[in-house]
């Protein structure tokens, strides 16, 4: 019975943890790394084809984005997630596959122009995303799910994203049962749509995030509706557009909620019929999923509206752009308007077209409503760049650049401490993950010194024995020297098929001799054909 740390250790993205009990192999999350990463991640301790189950905390790609790669490499087990997470993954993983394909095509066109010969393959394809989606098992919040004889799990609403959850895992080996809780990403309190995080009372071990373990959100409730209304009023009075780069899942829906409130309360004078365009097919689909799950996941005023038969994410003047023609038409309409488009950091997608049309116009406003990572186009604009390049052309920045500061789906340091202190008895060990290097270390020290928790911040590759309560291996930091991408191409697909075959053979122990002999003959016949 052991736990191994793979990803998001002293880093914020690429979340992945490995569990093993009774010769069953499980993962909690398998996410993409995004932005700058400092340390190398340990490889999975077994081939993808030997992974039996995945437990998914939520749909954000830094927790789910490599699941199609797992499928491409031979995984054919089951993925357990909440109902809403299953719904979101059905669109987000397809979107990820599309992005992988587009990036590969762009790199190949670029290589052709520079006479480079090495073709780039996407790390996974649409059929891999489709295959993985079919293996997702939707689960209700608070239900205890029997995964197999030795493992049970339960999902608890953690308030970070629609469908997000902390996961309780009960592991049994012989007559000993241990309970480990994975926090996932702990949500901020008093968010406009989602519920506050629900606390868990008991655990032997806890794996918890520390993204904002070094900072506090504003104590006073920020009037986002008032700030947004003022920005709209000033921009519309100048005759300009308000362009909002926004994450398609989560933040877009919050902005729609605020805009509806502004409309209903008639806060904009002289432009009360202003139009709002959501120009992101992914955001449109995600908004529909939010509406489908509103009774289970919404809270506060948003839930009251739902119960009164009012859609909190819809209002007069809302327009949804799906096709590229509808997207292009938005900027030919000269009336002042709001344009919400992805990506949130301006790195890809339709937002770049809207920036090209509006950044140079001094009457317009570009409003940022989320974190902008170092090295992104959004970060450059926020930090005061005078000019940026879009589609190979320089664009001078004359528009007003604004931010709705403080909007966050993550708990701050106080919220994280409230969550871990809610356990009625202190866990045997609290593993601090999913934070920058210095944050993981300082937050673990804070938990130890100020709150008496047995906290530890593991590096990738650390192995802990849950039965003996001891480390089997304590990994040290391995700095990134050269980031290597996962193997791709046809040969990688062939290797994955071989790993899947080996995993299948290993499961044949105990099968009838006649069936094993027949299977062996089939394999030998295949080998004879290709030798």
Secondary structure, DSSP 4 states (H G I P E B T S, - for coil): -EEEEEESSSSSS--EEEEEETTEEEEE------S---BPPPPPSS-GGG--EEE-S--SHHHHTTHHHHHHTT--SEEEEEHHHHHHHHHHHHHHHHHHHHHHHHHHHHHHHTT-------SS-HHHHHHHHTTEEEE-TT-EEEEETTEEEEEEE-SSSTT-EEEEEEEEETTEEEEEEE--SPBPSS-SSBPPPPP----SEEEEE-TTTT----SSPP-HHHHHHHHHHHHHHHT--EEEE--TTTHHHHHHHHHHHHHHTT-SSS-TT-EEEEE-HHHHHHHHHHHHTHHHHB-HHHHHHHHTT--TT--TTEEEE-SHHHHHHHTT--S-EEEEES-TTSSSSTHHHHHHHHTT-TT-EEEE-S---TTSHHHHHHTT-SEEEETTEEEE--SEEEE-TT--SB--HHHHHHHHHTSSS--SEEEEESS-HHHHHHHHHHHHHHH---EE-PPTT-EEETTTTEEEE-----B-SSPPPPP-HHHHHHHHHHHHHHHHHHTTTTS-HHHHHHHHHHHHHHHHHH-
